[in-house]
Amino acid sequence: MKLRASFVCLLALLAAAMGSCGEGGGGSARPRVAFVTNCAVDFWAVAQAGVEAAAAEYGVDAMIRMPPTGTAEEQKRQLEDVVAAGVQGVAVTPKDPDNMTGLLNRIADRCVLITHDSDAPKSDRLCYIGVDNYDAGRMCGKLVKEAMPDGGPIVILVGTLDQDNARGRRQGVIDELLDRSHDPARFDPQEAALKNDKWEIRATFTTQMDAQKAKASAQDSLARWSDIKGMVGLFAYEPPVILDAVRAAGRLNDVAIVGFDEDAATLQGVLDGEIFGTVVQNPYEYGYQSVKLLAALLAADGEAGRAALVPEGGNIVVPARQIRKDDARAFWDDLNAKLGK
């Protein structure tokens, strides 16, 4: 099921929108919260199931907003929309955290603000919920090492390098392959030459939440470089289109594919032995834990009560997992059970 989000920008100016935050919206006695994603893809359908389960369990009304085309401007308008609707708490995966800090801080002044999936550590958010993306990237790099024991040149596809999660994942893959020290603050520019005596990261393509752009990048890589030995897709929509491109080029036997996330086509590719493995998150828990925490924060007694609910360091880590062919079926069955399939 491909989700499509719709939104209405209720006010032209954010300042006007902020004025209604926390007013309770329509006289409802239940707290109102919003769960805002960075795009509209199947990954977020799993998170939506978690949002709905937690909203029912903890007695809150939850609005879910997914920017249809995945642009930062679209996400900003949706944040304005939910604030204008009178929500008291917001959980967001910031599309462009560095350039959204001011907006996020204005929201945090008036609502309880947390982040999920991708952080905005420079903002006034109270807590981040999600994987440690740098460590998850290193897990992905370990899968590449397993899939390509002799090493070789690879290309990386990633949705964007504006988001905290994308930068962390990519850097984790690079640092693992180049046998570097553990340093989540490190960042190699997209054009940097990245190689050692065994591995070369030939290129990183940013695909801007666009599956067609991702497929074109994969096809271009295969056509340009006959010596490519591996391809890595770090956003949910990328491994399936990489697989399509490698299959169409007739190179399944000489190009290893490693993915990220639990798209159905990715899991099928792992089961079929065409994708070596994937690193999965737990989007259901992102949705569930975000609403659970927002409900608790809104019920807490003042700032001290809220601070007691947030772990030291301000992060609730939801562990990532490596999925290979031998455990893909059990994982997929559990995922479908959470979705009621």
N, C-alpha and C positions, 0 to 999 in steps of 0.2 A: 504494500500500500504506500503510495507516494503522497506524503502529506502536503497540503497547500495551506499556507497561513494567509489570512487577510487582515488588514488593519485599516483604521480610519484615524487620520490625524485630527484630533479634536480641537487643538489650539495652534495658532501660528507661532507663538512664542513660548519657549520653555518656561520662562518665568511665570507666565500665566498658568501653565500646566502644573507647576509645582505647588501653586496655591491650594489645590484641592487634595494633595496627597495626604492620606491618613484620615480623611473625613468620613470614611465608612461606606460611601457609595450607595445610594438608594435605600438607606436605613437598615441594611442588613446587620444583624447582630453578630454574624460570623466574621472573623478576620478575613481580609481579602489580600491575596498575594498574587504575584505574577512570576511566571517562569519563561524567560526569554532566551531563545537560542541564537545561533549565528547564521543559520540557513534552514532550509526545509528539505531534509533528506530522511531516508528510512531509519537511520541511527536514532533520530529524535522521536520516532514513533515508540521506541522502547522506553525512552525517558518519559514520554507522555503517560504511559501505563503506570510508571512509578509515581508521577505527580498525582494522578487520579486516585491511586491506592492510598497515598499518604493524606490527601485532602479529605477523603472519606473517613479515614481512621482518626485524624486529629481535628476534625471539625472546622476546616477552613474552606473558603471559596478560592479556587485557583484559576487564573487566566493563563493561557498558554499562547505565546506569540512566536512565530517562526518567520523570519524575513524570507519571502519567496525567492528572491534572486540573490540573497546573501551579501548585500552590500552594507558597508558601514553606515551610510546615510539612511538606508532603509531601517537598520536596527535602531539608530538614534530616534527615528520617527516613532517606531514602535515603543521604545522606552517612554517617550513623551506621552504616547497614547495611554499606556497603562498607568502612568503617574496621574494623568488627567482623569482617569476613571476612578481614582480614589483608593488605589491599593495602599496597604500599609507596609508591605514587604516585597522586595524584588530579588530574584535570583537570575543572574545573567551570565552568559559566556561572552565576554566583550570581544567584539570584532576587531577593534583597533585600540587597544588599551592605552597606549601612550597618548594618542590624540583625543581619547574620550575621558581622560582623568577629570577634567573640569566638570563635565556632565555627570559623571558617576559621583563625584563629591557633592554636587548639588542635590542629587537624588538621596545620597546618604545623610544629608542634613535633615531630610524630611521623612525618610522611610528607612526601614531596616534593609540594608543592602548586603548581599553575599554574591559570590561568583561561583560558577561551576564549570567544569570541563576545561576552561582556559581562564587564567587568573588576570587580575589587574593589580599587581602588588603595590603600585605607587598610589593607588586610590585609597579612600577611606572605607572600603568594604570591611565587614567584620570577620569574614571567614571565606576560605576557598574550599570547595568540595570537588574532588576528582583525583585522577592518577597523578603521580609525579611524572610529568611528561618527559623529562630528561632521562630518568631511570627506565621508563617504558621504551624510549628510543634506543637505549643500550640493549634492552631485551630484544628489540627488533634487530639490532646489529648482530647479536648472538645467533639469531635465526639465519641471518645472511651467511655467517661463518659456517654454520652447519650445512646450509644448502650449497655452498661453494667452498669446499675445503681447500681447493687450490688457489682461491682468491681470483682476482681479475677486476676489470673495469665494470662499474655499475652506474646507473642513473637513479636519481631520487625524484619522485613527484610529490609535491606537497601543496595543499590548497593555497596557502599564503604564508609569507614570513612576517606579516604584521602582528599575528596573534602569538601570545605567549606559549600556548601549547604547541603550535607548529614549529616555532624556533627550538623549543626544548626537544621535541621528537627528532628533528633533523640532526641537531647537534649530538644527541645521544648516539644515533646511528654512526655518525662520522667518528666520534671519539672512540667508540667501541672498535670499529674496523681499523683505526689507526693506532690502537693500543695506547691511547692517551690516559692521563690521570682523570679522576672523577672531578669535573668542574662544571656545574650547571650554569655558571655565569659566562662561560666561554661562548663566543659566537663567531663562526667563520662566514664571511660575506659570500653571497651567492656566486660571485665570480672567482673566488679564491681557488688556487691550485691545491688539490687535496689528494695526496698519494703517499704511499710508502713502498717498501720493496715487494709488497704482496697485493695491496689494494689501491684502486684509484676511484675516487668519486668524480666521474667524468663531467657530470652536470647535475644541477638541481633545477627542475622546472616548477614554477608556481602556476597552478591551474585555476585559481580564482573561483572555486566552488562550481566549476563548469565541467561536467563529464565529457562533453565534446572536445573541449580544450585539452583535457587530460588525455583523451584518446589520440588526439592529433600530436601531442607531445611524445607519447609513447611510440606512435608510428614513425615520427620524424627521427627519434633516437635510433630505432631499428634500421631505418633506411640510411642514416648518416654514418653509423658506426657498426660495421660487421663484426667487430670484436667484443661487443657488449656481452657480458656474461650474467648480469643480474639486473633486475629492476625492482624498485621498492616504492610502494604507494602508501603514503602516511595519512591520508584522509579516506573515509569510508568508501567513497564513490570511485576511488582510483584503482585499487587492485582489480576489480572486475573489468575495467576498460583496458588495463595493462594486459590482462589475460586475453581479451579479445584481440588486441593488437599482436601479441606474440603468437597466438594461435593462427591468425590470418597470415602472418609472415612465415609460418611453418617452422618456427624456432623453439617449440616447446622442449625439445631435447637438449638445447644448448643455452637457453636463457632461464635462469632460476628466478622465480617470482616470490617475493615476501611482502605481506600486506600488514595493514593496521585496521582494527575494528572488525565488526562482525556482520557485515553485509551478507545477505543470503547467498549471493553469487560468489562471494569470497569463500564462504564456508563450503559451498558445493565444490569450488575449485580445489580446496584443501582435501576434501573427501575423495575427489577424483584423482588426486596426485598431481594436479597441474599447477597448483600453488603450494609451495613448500610449507608455509605456515603463516600465521597472523598473530599479532599482539592485540588482544581484546581488552576493552574497557568494560565498564558495567553501567551503561546509561540508565538502566532501570533504577539503580541506586542513586545516580545523580539526581533524577527526578524525585525519588522517594525521600532521600536524605535532605535535599534542599527544602522541600515543603515541611518536613518534620522539624528541621532546625528553625525555619522562619516562624512556625507556629510556636515553638518554645521561646524564641527570642521575643516575640510579641506578647507572650504571657508573662515574661520575666519581670521582676521588680527592679526597675531602674537600670542604670548603666552597670552597676555592680552585679546585678542578677544576670544581665546579658553576658558580661565578661566571663562569668563562671561557666557558661555553656559552651564557650569557644576554647578548643584545645590550645595549649601553649604553641606559639608559632603561627596560629591563625589558619591552620590547614586541617581538614579532615581527608585523609588519604584513602581513596578507594583503590585497592590493589589491581594492577594490570596482570594479565596472564598470557602466556604463550600457548597457542593452540596449533597442534600438529594433526596429521591424519588420524592417529590412533585415539585422540580424545575429542575430535571435532563433532562426532555424532552425539555424544553425551552432552556436550556443551550446547549444541543446537537444540536438542530436545528440551533442555532446561530453559533456554531462551524462549522457545515457542510456548512453553507452559506459562511463563510470566506474561506473555501476550495473549493468553487464552486461546491459543490455536490448537 
